[in-house]
């Protein structure tokens, strides 16, 4: 009897220990799940915060580009070589990307995702968007010879439609009927917001102006969507590495443009002839805008870029652009 009593007590103690262990395991598992959920939530909030900051910065930078371009003129002409300005933009973007990478290497070390060494298959796709951006950026200067500032703001809305169409064709992403309706309504709304009842020249754009605007819209849309496809093809790859190689090809193409278009002017007057403080601000603006665009492509997409920017562009008064 004593033996059975002792045995029952032992069995009861063992069962209690097992239940205690199970309870602790369940508590630990619940804590781990809660911590993991909290971590995911924090990561999502950080990503949304990053997207918001980058998009707002891009809105301010791109909305002021046309102002700086027009203000950089003197007597209605560019006294500096626009090809050298574009070359400096690409050089500055490349330097900023290297600076960011240096900081990353110092804090995190060199990894497969942030090292500059790469393969030919990864690099061979960057010359295409670099060449497209070259022509688009040059047209951005010359279009003001045919289009006034309000007309330019109106024609920029063509980027919305071109980006939406190319987004569907290149990235194979289907857009809903509501999204297409939103594109069209937003384009019409932005255009209407830029109309000036006191002017009879807002829509009287010459054929060269319309042609350049359409070409710019197609180049901008194709280059943007193509670059997004490249950047998101390897999501873990550091954006600064991808930017570096894109800007290296941009520097090379702009160097060729300098030789072809402005070699005599640069050789006789110097590389920085005609530069002013506004010109330097314009170069800095374009460089920061380019980096911000790549961030939007990496963490959001081109639809966010064109829709958000065009929606907010009308808040910047166009009459400032008509000066100079």
Phi and psi restraints in degrees (value plus and minus 20) as a CYANA .aco file:
   2 UNK   PHI     -81.4   -41.4
   2 UNK   PSI     -60.6   -20.6
   3 UNK   PHI     -81.8   -41.8
   3 UNK   PSI     -63.9   -23.9
   4 UNK   PHI     -85.4   -45.4
   4 UNK   PSI     -57.8   -17.8
   5 UNK   PHI     -84.6   -44.6
   5 UNK   PSI     -63.9   -23.9
   6 UNK   PHI     -84.5   -44.5
   6 UNK   PSI     -61.2   -21.2
   7 UNK   PHI     -83.5   -43.5
   7 UNK   PSI     -61.9   -21.9
   8 UNK   PHI     -82.4   -42.4
   8 UNK   PSI     -60.0   -20.0
   9 UNK   PHI     -84.8   -44.8
   9 UNK   PSI     -59.5   -19.5
  10 UNK   PHI     -84.2   -44.2
  10 UNK   PSI     -63.4   -23.4
  11 UNK   PHI     -81.7   -41.7
  11 UNK   PSI     -58.6   -18.6
  12 UNK   PHI     -85.9   -45.9
  12 UNK   PSI     -59.4   -19.4
  13 UNK   PHI     -86.0   -46.0
  13 UNK   PSI     -61.8   -21.8
  14 UNK   PHI     -83.1   -43.1
  14 UNK   PSI     -63.2   -23.2
  15 UNK   PHI     -82.4   -42.4
  15 UNK   PSI     -59.6   -19.6
  16 UNK   PHI     -83.9   -43.9
  16 UNK   PSI     -60.6   -20.6
  17 UNK   PHI     -84.0   -44.0
  17 UNK   PSI     -60.7   -20.7
  18 UNK   PHI     -83.8   -43.8
  18 UNK   PSI     -63.9   -23.9
  19 UNK   PHI     -82.9   -42.9
  19 UNK   PSI     -58.0   -18.0
  20 UNK   PHI     -84.5   -44.5
  20 UNK   PSI     -63.0   -23.0
  21 UNK   PHI     -83.5   -43.5
  21 UNK   PSI     -63.2   -23.2
  22 UNK   PHI     -81.2   -41.2
  22 UNK   PSI     -61.8   -21.8
  23 UNK   PHI     -81.9   -41.9
  23 UNK   PSI     -63.0   -23.0
  24 UNK   PHI     -85.5   -45.5
  24 UNK   PSI     -60.9   -20.9
  25 UNK   PHI     -82.9   -42.9
  25 UNK   PSI     -61.8   -21.8
  26 UNK   PHI     -84.5   -44.5
  26 UNK   PSI     -58.9   -18.9
  27 UNK   PHI     -84.9   -44.9
  27 UNK   PSI     -64.5   -24.5
  28 UNK   PHI     -83.2   -43.2
  28 UNK   PSI     -63.4   -23.4
  29 UNK   PHI     -82.5   -42.5
  29 UNK   PSI     -62.3   -22.3
  30 UNK   PHI     -83.6   -43.6
  30 UNK   PSI     -59.2   -19.2
  31 UNK   PHI     -84.9   -44.9
  31 UNK   PSI     -62.3   -22.3
  32 UNK   PHI     -83.0   -43.0
  32 UNK   PSI     -61.3   -21.3
  33 UNK   PHI     -84.3   -44.3
  33 UNK   PSI     -63.0   -23.0
  34 UNK   PHI     -83.2   -43.2
  34 UNK   PSI     -62.2   -22.2
  35 UNK   PHI     -85.3   -45.3
  35 UNK   PSI     -60.1   -20.1
  36 UNK   PHI     -84.5   -44.5
  36 UNK   PSI     -62.3   -22.3
  37 UNK   PHI     -83.0   -43.0
  37 UNK   PSI     -61.9   -21.9
  38 UNK   PHI     -83.7   -43.7
  38 UNK   PSI     -59.1   -19.1
  39 UNK   PHI     -84.3   -44.3
  39 UNK   PSI     -62.6   -22.6
  40 UNK   PHI     -84.0   -44.0
  40 UNK   PSI     -62.5   -22.5
  41 UNK   PHI     -82.3   -42.3
  41 UNK   PSI     -61.7   -21.7
  42 UNK   PHI     -85.3   -45.3
  42 UNK   PSI     -60.6   -20.6
  43 UNK   PHI     -83.4   -43.4
  43 UNK   PSI     -61.1   -21.1
  44 UNK   PHI     -85.7   -45.7
  44 UNK   PSI     -60.6   -20.6
  45 UNK   PHI     -84.2   -44.2
  45 UNK   PSI     -59.0   -19.0
  46 UNK   PHI     -84.6   -44.6
  46 UNK   PSI     -62.5   -22.5
  47 UNK   PHI     -83.9   -43.9
  47 UNK   PSI     -62.0   -22.0
  48 UNK   PHI     -86.6   -46.6
  48 UNK   PSI     -57.9   -17.9
  49 UNK   PHI     -83.8   -43.8
  49 UNK   PSI     -61.6   -21.6
  50 UNK   PHI     -83.5   -43.5
  50 UNK   PSI     -63.7   -23.7
  51 UNK   PHI     -81.1   -41.1
  51 UNK   PSI     -63.5   -23.5
  52 UNK   PHI     -83.8   -43.8
  52 UNK   PSI     -64.0   -24.0
  53 UNK   PHI     -83.9   -43.9
  53 UNK   PSI     -66.4   -26.4
  54 UNK   PHI     -84.1   -44.1
  54 UNK   PSI     -63.1   -23.1
  55 UNK   PHI     -86.3   -46.3
  55 UNK   PSI     -61.1   -21.1
  56 UNK   PHI     -84.8   -44.8
  56 UNK   PSI     -62.1   -22.1
  57 UNK   PHI     -82.6   -42.6
  57 UNK   PSI     -60.8   -20.8
  58 UNK   PHI     -84.5   -44.5
  58 UNK   PSI     -57.0   -17.0
  59 UNK   PHI     -80.7   -40.7
  59 UNK   PSI     -67.3   -27.3
  60 UNK   PHI     -85.1   -45.1
  60 UNK   PSI     -63.9   -23.9
  61 UNK   PHI     -86.6   -46.6
  61 UNK   PSI     -69.3   -29.3
  62 UNK   PHI     -91.3   -51.3
  62 UNK   PSI     -51.3   -11.3
  63 UNK   PHI     -89.6   -49.6
  63 UNK   PSI     -43.7    -3.7
  64 UNK   PHI    -115.6   -75.6
  64 UNK   PSI     -22.4    17.6
  65 UNK   PHI     -82.6   -42.6
  65 UNK   PSI     -69.0   -29.0
  66 UNK   PHI     -82.9   -42.9
  66 UNK   PSI     -56.1   -16.1
  67 UNK   PHI     -80.6   -40.6
  67 UNK   PSI     -67.4   -27.4
  68 UNK   PHI     -88.7   -48.7
  68 UNK   PSI     -56.0   -16.0
  69 UNK   PHI     -82.1   -42.1
  69 UNK   PSI     -67.3   -27.3
  70 UNK   PHI     -87.4   -47.4
  70 UNK   PSI     -61.7   -21.7
  71 UNK   PHI     -87.8   -47.8
  71 UNK   PSI     -40.8    -0.8
  72 UNK   PHI     -96.2   -56.2
  72 UNK   PSI     -30.5     9.5
  73 UNK   PHI     -94.6   -54.6
  73 UNK   PSI     136.7   176.7
  74 UNK   PHI    -152.4  -112.4
  74 UNK   PSI     101.2   141.2
  75 UNK   PHI      36.7    76.7
  75 UNK   PSI      17.0    57.0
  76 UNK   PHI      57.1    97.1
  76 UNK   PSI     -11.3    28.7
  77 UNK   PHI    -150.7  -110.7
  77 UNK   PSI     135.8   175.8
  78 UNK   PHI    -107.8   -67.8
  78 UNK   PSI      92.3   132.3
  79 UNK   PHI    -100.0   -60.0
  79 UNK   PSI     -34.5     5.5
  80 UNK   PHI    -120.3   -80.3
  80 UNK   PSI     145.9   185.9
  81 UNK   PHI    -105.8   -65.8
  81 UNK   PSI     100.0   140.0
  82 UNK   PHI     -86.2   -46.2
  82 UNK   PSI     -46.2    -6.2
  83 UNK   PHI     -88.8   -48.8
  83 UNK   PSI     -57.4   -17.4
  84 UNK   PHI     -89.3   -49.3
  84 UNK   PSI     -54.7   -14.7
  85 UNK   PHI     -84.3   -44.3
  85 UNK   PSI     -63.1   -23.1
  86 UNK   PHI     -84.5   -44.5
  86 UNK   PSI     -58.4   -18.4
  87 UNK   PHI     -81.4   -41.4
  87 UNK   PSI     -62.5   -22.5
  88 UNK   PHI     -87.6   -47.6
  88 UNK   PSI     -52.8   -12.8
  89 UNK   PHI     -81.8   -41.8
  89 UNK   PSI     -68.0   -28.0
  90 UNK   PHI     -85.1   -45.1
  90 UNK   PSI     -58.1   -18.1
  91 UNK   PHI     -84.7   -44.7
  91 UNK   PSI     -63.2   -23.2
  92 UNK   PHI     -85.5   -45.5
  92 UNK   PSI     -60.8   -20.8
  93 UNK   PHI     -83.2   -43.2
  93 UNK   PSI     -61.4   -21.4
  94 UNK   PHI     -83.2   -43.2
  94 UNK   PSI     -62.9   -22.9
  95 UNK   PHI     -85.0   -45.0
  95 UNK   PSI     -61.2   -21.2
  96 UNK   PHI     -85.3   -45.3
  96 UNK   PSI     -57.2   -17.2
  97 UNK   PHI     -85.0   -45.0
  97 UNK   PSI     -62.2   -22.2
  98 UNK   PHI     -84.6   -44.6
  98 UNK   PSI     -58.5   -18.5
  99 UNK   PHI     -83.5   -43.5
  99 UNK   PSI     -62.3   -22.3
 100 UNK   PHI     -85.0   -45.0
 100 UNK   PSI     -59.8   -19.8
 101 UNK   PHI     -85.3   -45.3
 101 UNK   PSI     -59.3   -19.3
 102 UNK   PHI     -80.1   -40.1
 102 UNK   PSI     -60.8   -20.8
 103 UNK   PHI     -85.6   -45.6
 103 UNK   PSI     -60.5   -20.5
 104 UNK   PHI     -85.5   -45.5
 104 UNK   PSI     -63.6   -23.6
 105 UNK   PHI     -81.4   -41.4
 105 UNK   PSI     -56.1   -16.1
 106 UNK   PHI     -90.0   -50.0
 106 UNK   PSI     -57.8   -17.8
 107 UNK   PHI    -107.5   -67.5
 107 UNK   PSI     -57.9   -17.9
 108 UNK   PHI    -132.8   -92.8
 108 UNK   PSI     -33.7     6.3
 109 UNK   PHI      65.4   105.4
 109 UNK   PSI     152.2   192.2
 110 UNK   PHI    -108.5   -68.5
 110 UNK   PSI     106.6   146.6
 111 UNK   PHI    -145.2  -105.2
 111 UNK   PSI     156.2   196.2
 112 UNK   PHI     -85.2   -45.2
 112 UNK   PSI     -46.0    -6.0
 113 UNK   PHI    -107.5   -67.5
 113 UNK   PSI     -38.4     1.6
 114 UNK   PHI    -139.6   -99.6
 114 UNK   PSI     -12.8    27.2
 115 UNK   PHI    -100.7   -60.7
 115 UNK   PSI     127.6   167.6
 116 UNK   PHI     -95.8   -55.8
 116 UNK   PSI     -48.6    -8.6
 117 UNK   PHI     -82.2   -42.2
 117 UNK   PSI     117.7   157.7
 118 UNK   PHI    -167.5  -127.5
 118 UNK   PSI    -190.6  -150.6
 119 UNK   PHI    -133.4   -93.4
 119 UNK   PSI     143.7   183.7
 120 UNK   PHI     -84.7   -44.7
 120 UNK   PSI     -56.5   -16.5
 121 UNK   PHI     -83.6   -43.6
 121 UNK   PSI     -52.8   -12.8
 122 UNK   PHI     -97.2   -57.2
 122 UNK   PSI     -55.1   -15.1
 123 UNK   PHI    -104.4   -64.4
 123 UNK   PSI     -48.4    -8.4
 124 UNK   PHI     -84.9   -44.9
 124 UNK   PSI     -35.8     4.2
 125 UNK   PHI    -107.2   -67.2
 125 UNK   PSI     -34.6     5.4
 126 UNK   PHI     -95.4   -55.4
 126 UNK   PSI     -48.4    -8.4
 127 UNK   PHI     -80.3   -40.3
 127 UNK   PSI     -49.7    -9.7
 128 UNK   PHI     -84.6   -44.6
 128 UNK   PSI     -76.5   -36.5
 129 UNK   PHI     -85.9   -45.9
 129 UNK   PSI     -50.2   -10.2
 130 UNK   PHI     -83.1   -43.1
 130 UNK   PSI     -61.5   -21.5
 131 UNK   PHI     -88.0   -48.0
 131 UNK   PSI     -59.8   -19.8
 132 UNK   PHI     -83.5   -43.5
 132 UNK   PSI     -63.0   -23.0
 133 UNK   PHI     -85.8   -45.8
 133 UNK   PSI     -51.9   -11.9
 134 UNK   PHI     -79.8   -39.8
 134 UNK   PSI     -71.6   -31.6
 135 UNK   PHI     -87.5   -47.5
 135 UNK   PSI     -59.9   -19.9
 136 UNK   PHI     -83.1   -43.1
 136 UNK   PSI     -63.4   -23.4
 137 UNK   PHI     -88.2   -48.2
 137 UNK   PSI     -55.4   -15.4
 138 UNK   PHI     -88.0   -48.0
 138 UNK   PSI     -61.3   -21.3
 139 UNK   PHI     -83.4   -43.4
 139 UNK   PSI     -49.0    -9.0
 140 UNK   PHI     -82.4   -42.4
 140 UNK   PSI     -47.2    -7.2
 141 UNK   PHI    -101.6   -61.6
 141 UNK   PSI     -63.7   -23.7
 142 UNK   PHI     -99.7   -59.7
 142 UNK   PSI     -38.5     1.5
 143 UNK   PHI     -86.7   -46.7
 143 UNK   PSI     -43.3    -3.3
 144 UNK   PHI     -93.1   -53.1
 144 UNK   PSI     -26.5    13.5
 145 UNK   PHI     -97.3   -57.3
 145 UNK   PSI     -37.3     2.7
 146 UNK   PHI    -140.7  -100.7
 146 UNK   PSI     -37.6     2.4
 147 UNK   PHI    -147.9  -107.9
 147 UNK   PSI     114.8   154.8
 148 UNK   PHI    -100.0   -60.0
 148 UNK   PSI     154.4   194.4
 149 UNK   PHI     -82.9   -42.9
 149 UNK   PSI     -66.7   -26.7
 150 UNK   PHI     -80.8   -40.8
 150 UNK   PSI     -61.0   -21.0
 151 UNK   PHI     -82.3   -42.3
 151 UNK   PSI     -56.6   -16.6
 152 UNK   PHI     -83.5   -43.5
 152 UNK   PSI     -63.0   -23.0
 153 UNK   PHI     -82.0   -42.0
 153 UNK   PSI     -57.8   -17.8
 154 UNK   PHI     -86.9   -46.9
 154 UNK   PSI     -67.6   -27.6
 155 UNK   PHI     -88.9   -48.9
 155 UNK   PSI     -43.6    -3.6
 156 UNK   PHI     -82.9   -42.9
 156 UNK   PSI     -42.5    -2.5
 157 UNK   PHI     -87.4   -47.4
 157 UNK   PSI     -32.8     7.2
 158 UNK   PHI     -83.2   -43.2
 158 UNK   PSI     -42.9    -2.9
 159 UNK   PHI     -80.3   -40.3
 159 UNK   PSI     -51.0   -11.0
 160 UNK   PHI     -84.0   -44.0
 160 UNK   PSI     -70.6   -30.6
 161 UNK   PHI     -87.0   -47.0
 161 UNK   PSI     -65.9   -25.9
 162 UNK   PHI     -82.1   -42.1
 162 UNK   PSI     -59.8   -19.8
 163 UNK   PHI     -86.3   -46.3
 163 UNK   PSI     -61.6   -21.6
 164 UNK   PHI     -81.6   -41.6
 164 UNK   PSI     -63.8   -23.8
 165 UNK   PHI     -85.9   -45.9
 165 UNK   PSI     -67.4   -27.4
 166 UNK   PHI     -88.6   -48.6
 166 UNK   PSI     -50.5   -10.5
 167 UNK   PHI     -80.7   -40.7
 167 UNK   PSI     -59.2   -19.2
 168 UNK   PHI     -92.7   -52.7
 168 UNK   PSI     -59.6   -19.6
 169 UNK   PHI     -95.7   -55.7
 169 UNK   PSI     -68.2   -28.2
 170 UNK   PHI    -100.4   -60.4
 170 UNK   PSI     -69.4   -29.4
 171 UNK   PHI    -107.8   -67.8
 171 UNK   PSI     -22.4    17.6
 172 UNK   PHI      37.2    77.2
 172 UNK   PSI      12.7    52.7
 173 UNK   PHI    -123.3   -83.3
 173 UNK   PSI     103.4   143.4
 174 UNK   PHI     -99.5   -59.5
 174 UNK   PSI     109.8   149.8
 175 UNK   PHI    -120.2   -80.2
 175 UNK   PSI     118.0   158.0
 176 UNK   PHI     -93.3   -53.3
 176 UNK   PSI     146.2   186.2
 177 UNK   PHI     -82.9   -42.9
 177 UNK   PSI     -53.9   -13.9
 178 UNK   PHI     -85.4   -45.4
 178 UNK   PSI     -59.9   -19.9
 179 UNK   PHI     -85.4   -45.4
 179 UNK   PSI     -62.4   -22.4
 180 UNK   PHI     -84.2   -44.2
 180 UNK   PSI     -62.1   -22.1
 181 UNK   PHI     -82.6   -42.6
 181 UNK   PSI     -58.2   -18.2
 182 UNK   PHI     -83.7   -43.7
 182 UNK   PSI     -60.5   -20.5
 183 UNK   PHI     -78.3   -38.3
 183 UNK   PSI     -69.7   -29.7
 184 UNK   PHI     -86.0   -46.0
 184 UNK   PSI     -64.0   -24.0
 185 UNK   PHI     -85.1   -45.1
 185 UNK   PSI     -60.1   -20.1
 186 UNK   PHI     -85.7   -45.7
 186 UNK   PSI     -60.8   -20.8
 187 UNK   PHI     -82.4   -42.4
 187 UNK   PSI     -65.1   -25.1
 188 UNK   PHI     -86.1   -46.1
 188 UNK   PSI     -59.7   -19.7
 189 UNK   PHI     -85.3   -45.3
 189 UNK   PSI     -64.0   -24.0
 190 UNK   PHI     -84.1   -44.1
 190 UNK   PSI     -58.9   -18.9
 191 UNK   PHI     -84.9   -44.9
 191 UNK   PSI     -65.0   -25.0
 192 UNK   PHI     -82.9   -42.9
 192 UNK   PSI     -58.4   -18.4
 193 UNK   PHI     -84.8   -44.8
 193 UNK   PSI     -44.1    -4.1
 194 UNK   PHI    -111.5   -71.5
 194 UNK   PSI     -25.6    14.4
 195 UNK   PHI     -89.2   -49.2
 195 UNK   PSI     121.4   161.4
 196 UNK   PHI    -141.6  -101.6
 196 UNK   PSI      92.4   132.4
 197 UNK   PHI     -88.7   -48.7
 197 UNK   PSI     -37.5     2.5
 198 UNK   PHI    -107.1   -67.1
 198 UNK   PSI     -20.8    19.2
 199 UNK   PHI    -143.4  -103.4
 199 UNK   PSI     120.5   160.5
 200 UNK   PHI    -124.0   -84.0
 200 UNK   PSI      -6.7    33.3
 201 UNK   PHI    -134.6   -94.6
 201 UNK   PSI     -18.3    21.7
 202 UNK   PHI     -80.6   -40.6
 202 UNK   PSI     -61.5   -21.5
 203 UNK   PHI    -125.0   -85.0
 203 UNK   PSI     -16.1    23.9
 204 UNK   PHI    -109.7   -69.7
 204 UNK   PSI      45.4    85.4
 205 UNK   PHI    -112.6   -72.6
 205 UNK   PSI     116.5   156.5
 206 UNK   PHI     -89.5   -49.5
 206 UNK   PSI     144.4   184.4
 207 UNK   PHI     -79.9   -39.9
 207 UNK   PSI     -64.0   -24.0
 208 UNK   PHI     -78.9   -38.9
 208 UNK   PSI     -56.7   -16.7
 209 UNK   PHI     -84.0   -44.0
 209 UNK   PSI     -65.7   -25.7
 210 UNK   PHI     -83.4   -43.4
 210 UNK   PSI     -61.9   -21.9
 211 UNK   PHI     -81.7   -41.7
 211 UNK   PSI     -66.0   -26.0
 212 UNK   PHI     -84.6   -44.6
 212 UNK   PSI     -57.5   -17.5
 213 UNK   PHI     -85.2   -45.2
 213 UNK   PSI     -62.0   -22.0
 214 UNK   PHI     -85.9   -45.9
 214 UNK   PSI     -63.0   -23.0
 215 UNK   PHI     -83.2   -43.2
 215 UNK   PSI     -61.6   -21.6
 216 UNK   PHI     -81.9   -41.9
 216 UNK   PSI     -61.1   -21.1
 217 UNK   PHI     -83.4   -43.4
 217 UNK   PSI     -63.1   -23.1
 218 UNK   PHI     -87.2   -47.2
 218 UNK   PSI     -63.2   -23.2
 219 UNK   PHI     -83.9   -43.9
 219 UNK   PSI     -64.5   -24.5
 220 UNK   PHI     -84.2   -44.2
 220 UNK   PSI     -64.5   -24.5
 221 UNK   PHI     -85.0   -45.0
 221 UNK   PSI     -66.9   -26.9
 222 UNK   PHI     -86.0   -46.0
 222 UNK   PSI     -65.4   -25.4
 223 UNK   PHI     -83.1   -43.1
 223 UNK   PSI     -61.3   -21.3
 224 UNK   PHI     -86.1   -46.1
 224 UNK   PSI     -67.3   -27.3
 225 UNK   PHI     -87.5   -47.5
 225 UNK   PSI     -60.2   -20.2
 226 UNK   PHI     -84.3   -44.3
 226 UNK   PSI     -61.8   -21.8
 227 UNK   PHI     -85.3   -45.3
 227 UNK   PSI     -59.1   -19.1
 228 UNK   PHI     -81.9   -41.9
 228 UNK   PSI     -60.6   -20.6
 229 UNK   PHI     -81.9   -41.9
 229 UNK   PSI     -59.7   -19.7
 230 UNK   PHI     -86.7   -46.7
 230 UNK   PSI     -66.6   -26.6
 231 UNK   PHI     -84.5   -44.5
 231 UNK   PSI     -60.7   -20.7
 232 UNK   PHI    -106.2   -66.2
 232 UNK   PSI     -24.6    15.4
 233 UNK   PHI     -85.0   -45.0
 233 UNK   PSI     -52.9   -12.9
 234 UNK   PHI    -146.5  -106.5
 234 UNK   PSI      64.8   104.8
 235 UNK   PHI     -80.0   -40.0
 235 UNK   PSI     -52.7   -12.7
 236 UNK   PHI     -96.7   -56.7
 236 UNK   PSI     -35.3     4.7
 237 UNK   PHI     -87.1   -47.1
 237 UNK   PSI     115.0   155.0
 238 UNK   PHI     -84.3   -44.3
 238 UNK   PSI     114.0   154.0
 239 UNK   PHI     -82.8   -42.8
 239 UNK   PSI     -50.7   -10.7
 240 UNK   PHI     -90.0   -50.0
 240 UNK   PSI     -51.3   -11.3
 241 UNK   PHI     -88.2   -48.2
 241 UNK   PSI     -65.4   -25.4
 242 UNK   PHI     -82.6   -42.6
 242 UNK   PSI     -61.2   -21.2
 243 UNK   PHI     -82.8   -42.8
 243 UNK   PSI     -61.3   -21.3
 244 UNK   PHI     -76.3   -36.3
 244 UNK   PSI     -68.9   -28.9
 245 UNK   PHI     -89.8   -49.8
 245 UNK   PSI     -54.5   -14.5
 246 UNK   PHI     -84.2   -44.2
 246 UNK   PSI     -62.2   -22.2
 247 UNK   PHI     -94.2   -54.2
 247 UNK   PSI     -48.6    -8.6
 248 UNK   PHI     -82.3   -42.3
 248 UNK   PSI     -65.8   -25.8
 249 UNK   PHI     -87.9   -47.9
 249 UNK   PSI     -53.1   -13.1
 250 UNK   PHI     -83.0   -43.0
 250 UNK   PSI     -61.8   -21.8
 251 UNK   PHI     -81.3   -41.3
 251 UNK   PSI     -63.1   -23.1
 252 UNK   PHI     -83.5   -43.5
 252 UNK   PSI     -65.6   -25.6
 253 UNK   PHI     -86.8   -46.8
 253 UNK   PSI     -58.4   -18.4
 254 UNK   PHI     -90.0   -50.0
 254 UNK   PSI     -51.3   -11.3
 255 UNK   PHI     -84.0   -44.0
 255 UNK   PSI     -60.6   -20.6
 256 UNK   PHI     -83.7   -43.7
 256 UNK   PSI     -60.3   -20.3
 257 UNK   PHI     -83.2   -43.2
 257 UNK   PSI     -56.8   -16.8
 258 UNK   PHI     -82.6   -42.6
 258 UNK   PSI     -64.5   -24.5
 259 UNK   PHI     -84.1   -44.1
 259 UNK   PSI     -61.7   -21.7
 260 UNK   PHI     -94.4   -54.4
 260 UNK   PSI     -62.9   -22.9
 261 UNK   PHI    -119.3   -79.3
 261 UNK   PSI     -60.8   -20.8
 262 UNK   PHI    -145.7  -105.7
 262 UNK   PSI       6.2    46.2
 263 UNK   PHI     -82.1   -42.1
 263 UNK   PSI     -66.9   -26.9
 264 UNK   PHI     -83.9   -43.9
 264 UNK   PSI     -63.1   -23.1
 265 UNK   PHI     -84.3   -44.3
 265 UNK   PSI     -62.2   -22.2
 266 UNK   PHI     -88.7   -48.7
 266 UNK   PSI     -59.8   -19.8
 267 UNK   PHI     -88.2   -48.2
 267 UNK   PSI     -56.4   -16.4
 268 UNK   PHI    -108.7   -68.7
 268 UNK   PSI     -58.5   -18.5
 269 UNK   PHI    -124.1   -84.1
 269 UNK   PSI     -36.0     4.0
 270 UNK   PHI      84.2   124.2
 270 UNK   PSI     139.9   179.9
 271 UNK   PHI     -85.9   -45.9
 271 UNK   PSI     -56.4   -16.4
 272 UNK   PHI    -122.8   -82.8
 272 UNK   PSI       2.2    42.2
 273 UNK   PHI     -85.3   -45.3
 273 UNK   PSI     118.1   158.1
 274 UNK   PHI      60.2   100.2
 274 UNK   PSI     -17.6    22.4
 275 UNK   PHI     -95.0   -55.0
 275 UNK   PSI     127.2   167.2
 276 UNK   PHI    -155.5  -115.5
 276 UNK   PSI     158.5   198.5
 277 UNK   PHI     -83.1   -43.1
 277 UNK   PSI     -58.8   -18.8
 278 UNK   PHI     -83.4   -43.4
 278 UNK   PSI     -57.6   -17.6
 279 UNK   PHI     -82.7   -42.7
 279 UNK   PSI     -62.2   -22.2
 280 UNK   PHI     -86.2   -46.2
 280 UNK   PSI     -59.3   -19.3
 281 UNK   PHI     -83.0   -43.0
 281 UNK   PSI     -58.8   -18.8
 282 UNK   PHI     -83.4   -43.4
 282 UNK   PSI     -62.4   -22.4
 283 UNK   PHI     -83.1   -43.1
 283 UNK   PSI     -64.8   -24.8
 284 UNK   PHI     -82.4   -42.4
 284 UNK   PSI     -61.0   -21.0
 285 UNK   PHI     -81.4   -41.4
 285 UNK   PSI     -66.8   -26.8
 286 UNK   PHI     -83.4   -43.4
 286 UNK   PSI     -58.5   -18.5
 287 UNK   PHI     -85.1   -45.1
 287 UNK   PSI     -67.8   -27.8
 288 UNK   PHI     -86.0   -46.0
 288 UNK   PSI     -56.3   -16.3
 289 UNK   PHI     -83.2   -43.2
 289 UNK   PSI     -62.7   -22.7
 290 UNK   PHI     -81.5   -41.5
 290 UNK   PSI     -61.9   -21.9
 291 UNK   PHI     -87.6   -47.6
 291 UNK   PSI     -60.9   -20.9
 292 UNK   PHI     -83.5   -43.5
 292 UNK   PSI     -58.3   -18.3
 293 UNK   PHI     -80.2   -40.2
 293 UNK   PSI     -64.5   -24.5
 294 UNK   PHI     -83.8   -43.8
 294 UNK   PSI     -54.4   -14.4
 295 UNK   PHI     -86.0   -46.0
 295 UNK   PSI     -61.2   -21.2
 296 UNK   PHI     -83.2   -43.2
 296 UNK   PSI     -62.3   -22.3
 297 UNK   PHI     -83.4   -43.4
 297 UNK   PSI     -54.9   -14.9
 298 UNK   PHI     -93.7   -53.7
 298 UNK   PSI     -64.5   -24.5
 299 UNK   PHI    -125.4   -85.4
 299 UNK   PSI     -31.1     8.9
 300 UNK   PHI    -153.2  -113.2
 300 UNK   PSI    -139.2   -99.2
 301 UNK   PHI    -187.2  -147.2
 301 UNK   PSI     156.6   196.6
 302 UNK   PHI     -88.8   -48.8
 302 UNK   PSI     -46.7    -6.7
 303 UNK   PHI     -83.0   -43.0
 303 UNK   PSI     -64.7   -24.7
 304 UNK   PHI     -80.0   -40.0
 304 UNK   PSI     -62.2   -22.2
 305 UNK   PHI     -81.7   -41.7
 305 UNK   PSI     -76.3   -36.3
 306 UNK   PHI     -91.7   -51.7
 306 UNK   PSI     -58.2   -18.2
 307 UNK   PHI     -88.8   -48.8
 307 UNK   PSI     -67.8   -27.8
 308 UNK   PHI     -85.3   -45.3
 308 UNK   PSI     -61.8   -21.8
 309 UNK   PHI     -89.6   -49.6
 309 UNK   PSI     -64.5   -24.5
 310 UNK   PHI     -88.9   -48.9
 310 UNK   PSI     -50.2   -10.2
 311 UNK   PHI     -86.8   -46.8
 311 UNK   PSI     -53.6   -13.6
 312 UNK   PHI    -118.4   -78.4
 312 UNK   PSI     -27.2    12.8
 313 UNK   PHI     -85.6   -45.6
 313 UNK   PSI     -51.5   -11.5
 314 UNK   PHI     -90.3   -50.3
 314 UNK   PSI     -30.0    10.0
 315 UNK   PHI     -95.4   -55.4
 315 UNK   PSI     -31.3     8.7
 316 UNK   PHI    -117.7   -77.7
 316 UNK   PSI      94.2   134.2
 317 UNK   PHI     -82.0   -42.0
 317 UNK   PSI     112.7   152.7
 318 UNK   PHI     -97.5   -57.5
 318 UNK   PSI     -39.2     0.8
 319 UNK   PHI     -86.9   -46.9
 319 UNK   PSI     -37.9     2.1
 320 UNK   PHI     -85.9   -45.9
 320 UNK   PSI     -49.0    -9.0
 321 UNK   PHI     -97.1   -57.1
 321 UNK   PSI     -36.0     4.0
 322 UNK   PHI    -102.1   -62.1
 322 UNK   PSI     -26.5    13.5
 323 UNK   PHI    -101.7   -61.7
 323 UNK   PSI     127.7   167.7
